[in-house]
Amino acid sequence: MIRMLSWLLLAVVAFDAQTWAYDVFNSAYLYELGFYGLYPTTSFKSSELTPPRLNFPQWDEQKCGSGYYLIAPKGKIVADPGPTILDARGELVWADYSYGVVFNFQIQTYEGEQYLTFWASPDGSSHGYGRGTYYMLDSSYQLFRKFEAVGQGLRGDLHEFRLTARGTALLTVYNPVPADLTPVGGPEQGWALDCLFQEIDVDTGELVFEWSAIEHVAPRDAVRYFAGEDDGTTPDTAFDFFHLNSVDLGRDGNYILSARHTSSILCVSPTGDILWTLGGGGGGGGGSAANSFHDLSGGRATDFMYQHHAQIISSSSSSSSDVEKATTTTTTTMLLSIFDNAASERAGPASRHAHSRGLLVRLDTANMTATLVRAYHDADRHPGRAAASQGSMQVLGDRVVLGYGWLPFITEFARNDDDDDDDNGEGKQEEGWEEEEEEEEGAAPPPVLCAVELAPWVAARWGLVNTYRASRAAAWVGAPRAPPAIAPRAPPAIALRARDGRAFVSWNGATEVARWVLQGADWDDLRAAAAADTDGDGDGDGDGDGFVDLGVAVDKVSFETVLAVSDDMPRYVRAAALDARGAVLARTQVVDRRVGNAAASAADWVRDALVWAAAALLLLVAAAVAVRRCGRGRALLLGGGGGGGGGGSARWRDWAVRAVAVCRGRAAVGGGGAGTCGRSYPWVGWWRDWGGAKEHELRALYHD
């Protein structure tokens, strides 16, 4: 009984993990315990997409109820990786699984227009980096630009793809090069993994600037230990001493780099020189990766380890003059955001922090001081949440969004402790952040506004599901070229039968649909409309195309909408997508409710039942005839057949000889041994004992 109940529970869990969209107000704790599966997904009738089914441990309508999440799920148990847009309630907006494994999916602006940007590769990543292609899709989800790294043998890496205000794109490249690794305990004729970043003109694809890490930073400056699979003995196992994972461009033309394996943030000039370094984690070399700043926060502004995603939030310059001394002083301040992993999958020194954090650090590059402005971490829910790899930090007008990378979690924090003016992230990124005061040591982190999970903790802790970066967008307008879909659909698609009284509609990527309306027409209506359509444009010369509204209109509240279909409706139906003003955006294909889909009336249902019954009866008759013939053949073979003299017996003997020969041939090919024929063909099981006999031996048994 206990075993039966256990299997029943597993069956319910497995089924529920593939059902319709998750309600953000229910079952949060069951989700955390894995009762919905290790990677719960949502399935649909009108689409084959299977987006993750989100869990919302903390959610508020006012603070979390609008906008979009951009993620790219991947991992060992993610069957369909790809770029995915979800609304604030976890409902699918758009997804595409044709690109393979996707990293760094986000919305960026180029020449005043929004684009979806990401890196993709069918092979994903290996040894902590990737070789793939960069994509830009427009609002109709069509390819706008496609990038490759510039240089013979170089392939674009997954870690960064950032558009700049001057019409260029910043991207990373990982390239194994020969190097002397004896300073770190490796071979003299070894291999190091050089990290480059390139700036490429978006319009032409030409290289604007390139920088190489190994030309400026020595492998001995790595914080991580020389241990693990990258032992530097071959190009495939080149020692990853730098690990570049983000690049940003400042207003002054300098580049801001994040190097994970030196635990440092670097500023590189347009000439390639390293101007300063923030952090460094006590790297052994004491060279270019050594910290350049005096930490005014007692070490809390520079103690990040194995970080990701360093970005410039704001920067400013001011000048002051001393008339008596005839001097002018220029002060430049910069506010950086950093995702501090505080953990690594590589061997190295441990961080003083037990959890990953988002940091805001203010730099004074004139006086070379660093100040911790704010640290964000979810201390209450997961005090020990540390992402061993990946991760992101996004600063919006009223909030900070942390994506935990290796851990499939997204947490949104209030801007500060007393921030009650919520705008759902629609404010400008840099607005007001320059005036933020220094955080006091020991201060509690700002409150959590929203918490999102892509998978339960039991799967997250093993890295079975993750997304490299996660971001939030206040607005995105998608107008796909592909038409909306409807189920039931025409064969060969698997669809719900129309007699169930429902039609399912969806439109992948469409954000402006407010309502779905069911329309129908009979054959006579279509013929009349076609006859009236003298110019051939399909609109019946202003009188329509034969379809009329059937009085079924449903507001769109989720990816898939259900429309009621009744038996008294016309034979041909379709659904129209309407915007908020009532204008038709697009229509689905036309569904014939009688042909190819299912019965639409009781009479049709009876007809279908009779057809299936007749088919089943024919199969039974055929099976009975086959059994009877096999029995007669056996009797003839074993008993000599009667009535036909020796001729019939001889024919059956010859048939048996040929059958056994064929059987032995199949057994030899399949490796099944002498008993294969009997197992594969149960109707000849009565000669199983002869499976190993020779042909001449069988003939000797049946001489005339």
N, C-alpha and C positions, 0 to 999 in steps of 0.2 A: 504493500500500500504506500509506504514512504517513497519507494522508487517511482511508483506511478505518479504520485503527486509531484515529485521532483521533475520528471519529464514533462508533466503538464505545465509546470511553472516555467520551464525553459522554453516550451513551445509558445506560451503566451508572451514571454519577453521577446523572443525572436520575431514574432508577428508584430508586436507593438512597436518594435524598433523600426519597422518599415511602413508604418501607417502615416496618416495625414499629419498636417503641421502641428507643431507642439504648442500647447497653450502656456504662455509665460507665467500664468498664475497658479499652475498646478504641478505637482509631482517633482518639485525641485530636489527633494531629498532622495526620492527613488532614482532620479537621474544620477545623482552623485554616487549612489551605491551600485550603479551599473545595471539596474533593472530594465533599462531600455536598450541595452547592448553596449559593447565597448565603443562603437562609433555609430550612434543612432542617426538614421537618415530619414528623409521624407520622400515618399513616392507619390506619383500622380497618375491619373488615367490618361491625360492628354499629352503627357511628356515623359520621356525616358530619363530626365534629369533626376539626380538623387542628392540633393544638397544636405548638409549636416542639419540635424535637428538640435537647435540650440537649447541650452538651459540658462535661465536667468535667476541666479541666487539672490540678486538684488536688482530691483527694477521699479521705476517710478514714472507714471504717465507724463508728468510735467517735465521731468529732467531727462527722460530717456525715450520719449514717445515719437520722435521724428528723426529724419536723417537716414543714412545708410552705413552699413559695415562692409568693408572690402577685405576679403580674405582669399587665400589660395590653399585650401586644405591639401595635405599630403601626408604620407606615412605608410607604414607597413600594412595597415588594415584599411587604408583608404582606396577603394576600388576605382574611383573616378576622380583623380586630382584635376584641378583646373581653377581658373579665376572665377570668383563667385561674389556677387553682390546680394546682400540681404537687407531688408528694411529693418527698422528699429525693433520690430517685434519678432524678428527671425524669419519672416516670410521671404521666399526666394524672389529676387527681381531678375537676375540674369546669371547664367553660368554657361561655360563652354568647355567641354572635355577633349577637344580636338588638338590642343597644343601640347599635351604631355604634362610633365611636372612644371609648375609655375612658381616663380619667386617674385617678391617685390611688386605685388599688384597694388596699384593706387591710381587715383585721379590726379592728373597734372595739367597745367595750362601752357599752351603754346600759341603765341600770336592771338591772344584773347579768347581762344576756344579751349574747351575741356576735352581731354583725351584719356582713355584708359591705357595705362602703360604697364609693361611687365617683361620679365625675362622668362624664356621657356626653353625646354629641351626634352626630347623623348626619353633621354637617358637619365635625367635628373642630375643629382650631384654625386661626386665621389671624392673621397679624401678631403672633404670639407670645402670643395669649390666645384664649379661647373664649367661646362663648355656649351654655349648655346647662343640664342638669338634674342634680340630686343624688339618689342612690338609696340606700336601705337595704333589704337583703334579709335575711330570717331564715334559720334553719338548714335550712329546707325549700326555700330559694331562691325564696320568694315575696316579693312586694313588701310591705314593712312601712311605709315612709315614702317620700315623694317630695317634694323641695324645689325651690322656685324662689327667686331673689333677690326681695327685697321692694322695691317702688318702680316707678313707671311707667317703662316703657322699659328697665328694668335686667334683665340676664340674668346668671345665675351663671357665674363664671369657673372654669376648670379647675384652678387652682393649689392651692387648699386646700379641704378639707371635713373638719373635725375636730370630733369630739364631745367635750364637756367633762363634768366630774364633776357639774356643776350642771344637767344635762339640756338643754343648749343645743348648737347647732352653729355653728361658725365657718366662714365661707365668704368668698371674694373676688369682687369685681366690678370690671370694667374699663369705664370710661365716658368717651368723648371729650367735652371741654368747651372752650369758647373761652378762649384765653390769649394774653398778650403774650409772644412768644418772642424778642424782640429781644436779651435778655441772653445768649442762647445762639447768636445768629446767625440766628434764624428770623424769620418775618413778625410784624408787630405785631398783626395780626388773624389769629392762627393758632389751632391746635388742639393741646391737650395731652391725653394719655391719663391721666385721673385714676384712681387705684387706691383702691377702698374695701374695707373688710371689714365684714361684718355678723355679729352674733350673733343667732341665731334660736332661739326655743323649739321644741324637737323635737316636743312634743305638740300645740301649737297652730299652729305655723308663723308666729307673730307676731314682729315685730322687737323685739329687746331693746336692741341698741346698734349704732351705725354710726359709722364714722370715715372721713374723706376725706383722702387724702395731700396734695392740692394746697392744702388749707386750712392745712397746717402745714409743708410742705416746698416750696421754690421749685424750678422747673425748672433753675435754674443750679447746684443742688447735685448734679446728675447727674455721675457719673464718666465715663460713656460720652460719646462725641463726638456733636455734632449732625450726623449723616451717615447715609445709608441711605434706605430706602424710607419711613420715618416722618418726612417733612419738615415736618409740621405744617400743610400747606396745606388739607387736607380732614379731615372727621371720620374717614374710613377710614384716613388716613395721619397720625393724631394722634401727636405726639412722645411716646414712651414714656420719660419721665424717671425713673420710680420703679420700676416693675415689681415689684409685691408678689407674692411666691411662697410665703410660709408665715405662719401665724398660730398662736400658742399662748397659753394662758391660765394665769397663775401662781396660786398659792394665795392671794396677796395681792390678787387681782382685777385685776392689771395684765396687759396684753397684750404679747407679744413678737412683733415683726414682722421679716421678712427682706425687704429691698429690694435687688434685684439690681443695678439701674442706679445706685444710690448706693453700692454695696458696703458696706452698713451693716446692723446689727441695731438696732432701735429698741424702746424700752420706752414704751408708751402707757398712761396712767392711765385709770380709769373715766370721768374727765371729758373725755378726749380730748387732754390735754396730753402732750407728749413729755418724759419724765422723764430719759432718757439715751440716748446713741448709742454703739454699739460699732463700731469700724472707721471706714469712710468713704472709705478709699482715696485721700485727697487731693482730694476733690471741690472744684470751683472756687468754690462759694458760701461756704463757711466758716460756714454757718448751722446748721440743725437736724440736718443729716447729718454734722456734724463730730464726730470721736471725743471722747468724754467721759472716757476711762479712761487711767490711766498704765499702760503695758505693762511688767510686771515680767519678761517673758521676752525682752526686747530687741527688741520689735517682732513677735515670732512669734505672739503672741496676737491681733493686730489687723491682720495683713497679708493677710487673705483678700480675694479679688476675685471678683465676679460670683457670689456664693454662693447656695445653696438650702437649704431645709429646716432652719431653726433651731428647736430644741426645748429645752424646759426638762427636764433630766434629774432634777435635785433642787434643793431650796432649803431654807435653814434660817436661823434668827435666834437670836442669843444676846445677852444683856445682861450688862454688868459695872458695878459701882458703885465709886466712889472716895469713901470716907467722909470723908476729910480735906477733899477739894475739893467734897464734896456734889454729885457729878455721876454721871450714868448714861450709859454708852456702849452703843449697840445696833449689833451687827455682823450684816449680812445677806449671806450668800453664796449664790451661784447657780451651778450647773453647766450649761452650754449645750453642745449638740451642733450642729455646723455642717458642711454639705457645701460645701467650698470648691472651686468649679469651676476657678478659676485660669485661665479661658478664657471667651470670649464670641463669639457669632456677630455681634455688633454691634461697630462700630469704637470703640476706646477704649484707654486705657493698658494695657500688658502687665503681667501678674503676675510677681513675682520667682520664682514656682515654675513648673516645666515640667509638672506633673502635678496632677490633681485629688486632693483629700485629704479625709479625715474628721477634724474637729477636736473636741476636748473642751477647753473654755475655762472656767476658774473666775473668777467675778466677785465682788469685794467691793464692794457698792454703798454701804457706809458710807465706806470710804476711797477708793473709786473707783479700784480697781486691777484689772488683768486678768492672768491667768496661763495659759499654755498647759500643759495637763495631759498631753495625748497627741495625736499626729498619726498618722493611719493612711493608708498608701498602699502599693500593690503595686510596690515598686521593682525587684524582680527580674524579674517577668514582663513588665511594660510600663512602663518608667521614664518614658516620655513620654505616658502615657495621660491625656489632658485632655478632659473632657466639655464641649463648647462650649455645651450647654444642658441643663436638667433635672438630676435627680440627687437622691439621698436618703441619709440616714444613720439607722440604727436601732441603739439601744443596748439590749442584752439583758443578762441576768445574767452571762454568761461571755464574751460576744463582742460585736463591733461588725459590723454588716452595711452595706456600701456598695453602693448601686445607682447605676450610672454614667449613667443617663438617656439622653443622646444616644448613648452607647456601650452596646450590649446586654450588659453584663457585670455580674455580682454577685460581690462578694468578701467573705468572712467572715474577720475577724481575731480572734485571741485578745485577751482583755481587756488584757493587758500581756505583757511579755517572759517572766515566770516563772509564767504562769497555766497550771497543769497540771490543775486541777480542772475538768473539763469536764462540763457538764450539758445540752449540746445546746440552749442558749438558753432553758432553762426557768426560770431564776432571775428574780427581779423586776428590773425595769429599773433602779431607783435603788439597788439593794442594794449597799452597799460602795463606791460610786463617789465618795462625798464624801471618803474618806480617801486617794484616789489622790494620789501625790506628783507634783511638777512634773517634766516631762520635761526632761532635759538637752539642751542644744543639740548637734546632731550625732548624737544617739542614733539607733540603727536602729529602724525601726518595728516594732511587735509582729508576730509571725509570722502567716502566712496559714493558716487552717484549711481553708477550702473555696473553690474558685474555679469559677464557673459562667459559661457563655457561651450566649447565645440565638442567636447568629449568628457566623460566622467574622470575623476581623479585616478581611478584604478587603471585606466588606459594612458592617462597623461604622464604618470610617473615613469612609465617605460618608454616614452617617446613614440608611441604607436600612432599618434595623430598630432600634427603640428602645422603651423603656418609661419613662414619666415618673418613677415611683418603683418600687422593688422592696422587698419586706419578707419577713420570715420569721416563721412562727407555730409555736409548739411544739405547739399543739393546735387542732383544729377538728372539730366533729361535724356532718356533713351528712346529712340524712335527706330526700331529695327526694320530692315527691309523685308525680312522673312515674314510671311503672313502668320496670323494666329492659328492655333491648332484646336481641333475639336475631336472629341471621342464620344460616341463611336465613330470610327473612321472606316474608310473603305479598305478591303484586304490589300496587301497581306498583313496590315497592322493588326495587332491584338487589341481588341476594343471591348468596351462594355456593350452588352446587347441593348438595343434601343427599347425593347419591351420592358426593361427595368424602369422606364419612365424618367430617365435623367440623361442629360448631355453635359459633358465636361469640357470647358474651354480654358485656354491659357495663351499667353503671348510672351515668349521669352524675351526679356529686355525692355518691354514697353512700360514706361513709368507714368504716362499721361492717361491711361485708361481709367475712367471713373465708373463706367457701367457697361454691362453686356446685355444685348437685346436679341431675343430669338426671332428669326424670320423664317417664313415658309412659302412654298409655292407648289401647285399641282402642275401636271404636264400641260394642261390646257392653258394655264396662266403663262407658262414659259413660251409656248408656241405663239400665243397672242402678243407677248412682248417682243418676240423675235420678228414677227411679221410687221410690227409697228416700227421697228428699228431700221429705218431706211438708210441711215448713215453708217451702220455697223459698229457703233461704239458701245453697244450693250446696254444702253439706258432706256430703250424703248421710246426714244425721241421725247424725253421729258416725262413720260408716264411711268418710269421705273423699269426694272428688269424682270418684272413678274413676281418678285418677292415682296411680301408685306409683313409688317410687325405682327407677331402672334400674341401680343399682350403679356409676354414673359420678359421682364426686365429685372436684373439683379445687380446691385452695387458691387463693385470689385473691392474686396477686403483682403484677399489673399492671392497667391500666385494662380491658383486654379479656382474657377467659379462653376457652380452647379446650376444648370438650367432645367426646369421641369418640362418634360415632353409627354404629351397625352396622345391617345389613340385617334382622337378626332382632328389632329393636326394634318396639314398637307403632307404629301409623300416626301417632298424635298425640303430639308431644313438647313439652316446655317445660322451663325451667330455674328453679330456686328459689335465691334468695340467702339464705344462712344467716349468722348472726352467730357470734361466738366461742363462745357457749353452745349453738349448734345450733338456735336458734330461727329460724323462717322470717321474714324481713323482707319479702319481696315475691317475686312470680313474674312471669316474662315472659309474653307472649302465647303462645297455643298455635300450634304450627306443624304443618300437615298436610304430611307428608313426600312425599305423592304428588300432591296437587293444587296447582298454581300455583307450586310451588317446583322440584321435580326428582324424578327417579325414585329409588325407594328400594331396588329390587331389580334383578336382571339382566333379568327379564321386562319390567319397566317400562322399563328402559333400551333394550331392543330395540324396544318399542312406540314410544318417543319417536323413535328413529332412523328407523323406518319412516315416521312422520308427517312428519318433516323431509325425508326422501327424496321422498315423494309431493309435498310442497309445491314442492320444487325442480324436479321433473319437470313439474308443471303450469306453472311459470314458463317453463321452456324451451319447452314446446308453445305457450304464448301468444306468446312472442317469435317463434317460427318462423312462426306464422300472420300476425302483424303484418308481418313482413318480406315474406312471400309476397304479401300484399295490396298493400303499397306497391309492389312490383315490377310487379304486374298493373296497378295504377293508372298507373304511369309508362308502361308499354307502350301502354295505351289512350290516354293523353294525347298521346304522341308519334306513335303509329302509326295512330291512328284507331280502334283497338279491333276490328275485324272482327266478323263474325257478327251484330252488332246494327244494321247500317246506320248511318245518320247520327245516330240518337237517342242511342246510347251515347257517340259522340264528342262530341256537343253537351253531354251531361251532364258529361263529364269536363272539357270546356273551361270550363263554368260553375263547376265545382268549383275548377279552377285559378285562375280569376279571383278568386273569393271568398277562396281561401287566400292569394293574394298580397296582396289588400287587407288582410286581417287581419294578415298579416306586416308590411306597411308601417306599419300602425297600431301594432303592438307596438314596431317600431323607433323610431317617433316618440316614443312614451312613454318607452322605455328609453334613448333617445339613442344607440342602437347603430349607426345608419347603415344603409345598404342591405344590408349583409352580415349583419345581426343575425339574420334569420330562418334563414338557412342555418346559423349557428353555434348558435342555440338549438334548432333542430329539424333534426337531421342527416338525417332520413328525407326531407326535402324539399330537400336540398341541390342537386338537379338543376335547380332553377329559380333558383339564386342569381343568375344573370346578369340575371334579369328583376326583381330587387328594386326597381330604380328606375323601372320602366315604369309608365305610366298605365293605368287600367282600359280606356279606349277604345282604347288602342294594342294591348292584348292581344286585345280583341274583334276588332279589324281583322285580326289575324293568323289568326283562326279563324272565318272566315265560311263559311256553308254553300254 
